[in-house]
């Protein structure tokens, strides 16, 4: 999974047109996924956040 994200990230960054926007978007997605995973692991309900 991490390898796939790294390859996708490298491909997005290589494209100079809008690379910064894509990079920020990818970072936001990663933070979101990590947050949901952490909440789920802690036994919290994602809908209450």
Secondary structure, 3 states (H helix, E strand, C coil): CHHHHHHHHHHHHHCCCCHHHHHHHHHHHHHHHHHHHHHHHCCCCHHHC
